[in-house]
Every structure is written in structure tokens, then in C-alpha cells.
Amino acid sequence: MFSVSKRVGLTALAGSAALVVAACGSSGTPSSGSSSSSGSTGGSVPQLSVSSLNNTFSAMTALKPLASRGKGNVAVILPDTVSSTRYVEFDAPYLKEALSKAGLSASQYTVQNALGSDATEFSDAQTAITKGASVLIMDPLDSGVGAHIESYAKSHGVAVIDYDRLTLGGNRKYYVSFNNVLVGTKIGQGFVTCAAAWGVKKPQVIVMKGAPTDNNATLFAQGYDAVLKPFFSSGKYVDVANPAGTWDPPTALSEFQQSFTAHKNINSALLPNDENAAPIIHYLQNQGVKAKTFPTTGQDATLTGLQNILSGYQCGTVYKPIYLEAQAAAALAMYARASVTPPASLLNGTTMDTQTKTSVASVLLTPEWVTPTNMNSTVIADKFVPASQLCSGKYAAACKAAGISG
């Protein structure tokens, strides 16, 4: 999640979306296998469920029969490399692994990154379609470029799967993401628990947001604003500042510094992701702020974020098992490429595009709030972050205390 860096080219239309989740399945428990049934084109269609996805990628092999039935290539276009390390470290390799294990050869799929440029993202999509892509898996930098790409794809008979971030005003076929309102809810709940645990008598809170052009940022805020509202209304917390929002860490630091300078009473920060939190926490440390006195939050379970949690400068982070998201997107691409309908056991929810007022068939996965108490059983167990890196140097003692071992 996640997030967007500085744009060039097309501008976005900001908006919000409401998630309507139906029959959400487990996002991490392996099933006993896959069966077959008739699809929309007749014949046997491999069946896959959300609960069959796990970190071995074994469920993908059930989709191999679709590889020979499908036509064209699958093109993946990721947004940037700055807002979150996830796109390079996890999404790209996971998507390649999922598509490969589903039966596609290396010549039948591509994974590209738009490097924070709207113009590049649109150009990448055009090029992919020209070279024979029949399905696009796209994480749009913003809804403006996303809608432009989806209109172009539709005119060329290419199916689009919105990946991680919904394109408002678009016409995609499916959407794959985590339940993003729930992401925000977990951030808010984590903040509340942490403020009490760290003994902050009356939190004076700066509430920060992601980029206003990112629909996910709107959904995250919807979640944590709802958690914080009764605390602000009752006077238990004070809502001190609400900067405009960004996914650019230096800009986030500038926003924070301006508010912190103007309001010296600020003693806690609701921060939307680990990347934005990192420079702010470093700034607070340079201001002499002690551990477990100034609650902050995050998401994405970055190495720096997890180390800030271990050292007592960040309450927790939202962990999104990206290997689940990548497999779900690859699976939908295989069904779309073969022109068959995915099973209801995979499409476990719907998402409302609030601009077109249409309901989008979705795979919505469940995020997790990570603190030292469950770090070992989540990000370490999933090999999302190596224990050897997490626990190096000054973090060794905190890892030991949390029961984390290499």
C-alpha cells in the first residue's frame, strides 16, 4: 500500500470509495486442493479460493490448464519505487513467480514499473498492448492515469485488473487489494492501544494522511478517522493538526515539522505508513524524544518500520502479506486470459467505484497489525523480513525479548 510519489503528466480526480465485503475468506490458511467445474465457456475450469493461497505458491499450479486455453500476454505495471519498497522487493518477484507457476512462460508476461510518472505508466500500457497483452494488471499512480489506461485498454479488447489501488471512474474487470478501510481501522486501533500502554495521559494528535490523489489513502483515513472520532469528541484526545497529505517522505517530514513547530503540545502522531514515519521518527529522536513516550503508527512492515517498533518509537505497523495479493491478481489474470469466469470462492467481495456508481467484483484480503508480540509469527515466519537483518546491531536485545531468532 499503498502509496504514490511525485507525479508527472495526467492529474488525478480525488474521491472516496466504500467497500462492501461479502463472505470474506481466510487469507492465509492452505486448503486441501482444487476441484473443477464448468465455466462460462463450457468445459472444466480450475477452482481456486482465497483460503487456498499461501506462501508456497502451490495453489498456482492448479491454474496450468488455463495457460494453454488463454490467448495473448499478461502485462503488469507497478507505479513507483519511492513511496514504498514493496513494489521492487515483493510485488514484482511475487507476481513473476505466481504467473510462472500458473503455467505462463517468461515470454508470456512482463512486469514493469512506471517510476512515479503518469506518462510512463500510460506509455508502458500502450506498448504492452501493442506487443500482444490481452490482460493488464495495473496499480495506477492515480485515478486520472488509471482511467485513461483503462479506456485505451477497453478500446483494444484488453481486460484490466486493478491491483492494490482502485481506479475511480475506470472500467476495470476486477479489483485485488486488502480491505483498505480495515487497514485504517487497524492503524487507529493500534494507536489507541499504544497511547494507553505508553501512558500518554491526553494525546495531542497530529493526524496525517497519504496523497489526496490516492483512493487508498482516502480509505485508510476513513478507517482511522472513525476510530479516533469518539476520542476527539469526548475530549480524551485533542485533534491538533491535519496536514494535506502526501506519500513523499520528505514532504511528510516538512508537513510534520511545520505543525510541530506551530503546536508544541503535539505529543503523538497518526501516520499512514512506515516510509512517511521514518524521517519523522528520526526528527523526533534528534529533538530528544524518548522511547515509548510519543506514539506513532505506520503500515507496510518495512525493515525500518519494524526496527522503529522494536526500539519503542513506533506503536506498530499494518502488515499486508503481498504474496497473497500477487497470487490473487495472477489467478484473475489467468481466468481473464482464458475468457472464463473466476469462481466465487476467489472473488470474495465487491468494491464501489464512487464516481461511476458501479460495483466491482473484488478479492479483498485481510491485513494484520504487527507489534513485537506477533512479529515472529507474521513477518518473520513469512520471510517478509529476514531476522538476520531485523535483529542486527542495537536491535538484537529487543529481538531476543520479542522471541525473534534468525
Secondary structure, 3 states (H helix, E strand, C coil): CCCCCCCCCCCCCCCCCCEECCCCCCCCCCCCCCCEEECCCCCEEECCCHHHCCCCCHHHHHHHHHHHHCCCEEEEEECCCCCCCHHHHHHHHHHHHHHHHCCCCHHHEEEEECCCCHHHHHHHHHHHHHCCEEEEEECCCCHHHHHHHHHHHHHCCCEEEEECCCCCCCCCCEEEEECHHHHHHHHHHHHHHHHHHCCCCCCEEEECCCCCCCHHHHHHHHHHHHHHHHHHHHCCCEEEECCCCCCCHHHHHHHHHHHHHHCCCCCEEECCCHHHHHHHHHHHHHCCCCCCCCCECCECCCHHHHHHHHCCCCCCEEECCHHHHHHHHHHHHHHHHCCCCCCCCCCCEEEEECCCCEEEEEEEECCEEECCCCCHHHHHCCCCCCHHHHCCHHHHHHHHHCCCCC
